[in-house]
Amino acid sequence: MGAKRLPETDGLLRDFGARVREMRRQQGLTQVELAEISGLHRVTVAKIETGQLDVQLSTVHRLAGGMGVPLSELLRS
């Protein structure tokens, strides 16, 4: 059984996921395309975008690289 997340963490994950989705759509990418260029699975991208997955910094780095944006752009609040 995993550790229970704090409510603040859920909000951060939802906000982060919304940022990823918005940036992906602005670039005209599908979840599948972003997953492929980032080296991730499509389900992983979907879970990130819906705030269901607490991502590691290395995954954020891969997403930023896949979209060609600075890491800081995905991490802004």
C-alpha positions in Angstrom: 0.0 0.0 0.0 1.4 3.4 -1.0 1.8 6.4 1.2 -1.3 8.7 1.3 -0.8 12.0 -0.5 -1.5 15.4 1.2 -4.4 17.4 -0.3 -1.9 20.1 -1.3 0.0 17.5 -3.3 -3.1 16.5 -5.2 -3.6 20.1 -6.2 0.0 20.5 -7.3 -0.3 17.3 -9.4 -3.5 18.5 -11.0 -2.0 21.9 -11.8 1.1 20.3 -13.2 -0.9 17.9 -15.4 -3.0 20.7 -16.7 0.2 22.6 -17.7 1.5 19.6 -19.5 -1.8 19.1 -21.3 -2.0 22.8 -22.3 1.5 22.8 -23.6 1.1 19.6 -25.5 -2.1 20.8 -27.2 -0.4 24.2 -28.0 2.2 22.2 -29.9 -0.4 20.1 -31.7 0.7 16.9 -30.1 -1.4 13.9 -29.1 -0.7 12.0 -25.9 0.7 9.2 -28.0 3.1 11.5 -29.9 4.3 13.2 -26.7 4.8 9.8 -25.1 6.8 8.6 -28.0 9.1 11.6 -28.2 9.6 11.6 -24.5 10.2 7.9 -24.2 7.2 7.4 -21.9 4.1 5.2 -22.2 0.9 6.9 -23.4 -0.9 5.8 -20.2 1.8 7.6 -18.2 1.2 10.8 -20.1 -2.6 10.4 -19.5 -2.1 9.8 -15.8 0.2 12.8 -15.5 -2.3 15.1 -17.3 -5.1 14.1 -15.0 -3.0 14.5 -11.8 -3.1 10.7 -11.0 0.6 10.2 -11.1 3.2 11.7 -8.7 6.0 12.2 -11.2 9.7 12.0 -10.7 11.9 14.9 -11.7 13.5 12.7 -14.4 10.0 12.2 -15.9 9.4 16.0 -15.9 12.8 16.4 -17.6 11.8 13.9 -20.3 8.5 15.7 -20.9 10.2 19.0 -21.2 12.8 17.6 -23.6 10.0 16.0 -25.7 8.2 19.3 -26.0 11.4 21.3 -26.4 10.7 23.6 -23.5 12.8 24.5 -20.5 12.3 22.3 -17.4 11.4 25.5 -15.5 8.4 26.1 -17.9 6.8 22.9 -16.7 7.6 23.6 -13.0 6.3 27.2 -12.8 3.5 27.8 -10.5 
